Amino acid sequence: GEGSGDLPFIRPKMPLFGNTFSPKKTPPRKSASLSNLHNLDRSTREVELGLDYGTPTMNLAGQSLKFENGQWIADTGISGGVDRREAQRLRRRNQQLEEENNLLRLKVDILLDMV
């Protein structure tokens, strides 16, 4: 090649930005935090920061419910709630209907076997 070897590689004698990277030192921070909450013990912090939410509650179709021990429980004393006697009556009625349903299924199976 005619032009490839004619021009020597030009290298600047002094690098434009210098050889080493040296950022300016940042001044130390005045305070790690403006709050004194990190000085408090754990129980006081929980109270101050509101980490104890209490019992979760909700209102659904006029019925107040609270979440205790992994289950939603109807709040007592609220009008429109199902009392214990009514719940017991409904459980008995549900049991009767399940037994009746099982009996009817058995009768249908017997009739289908006859055909």
Order of alpha helices (4+ residues) and beta strands (2+ residues): alpha-beta-beta-beta-alpha
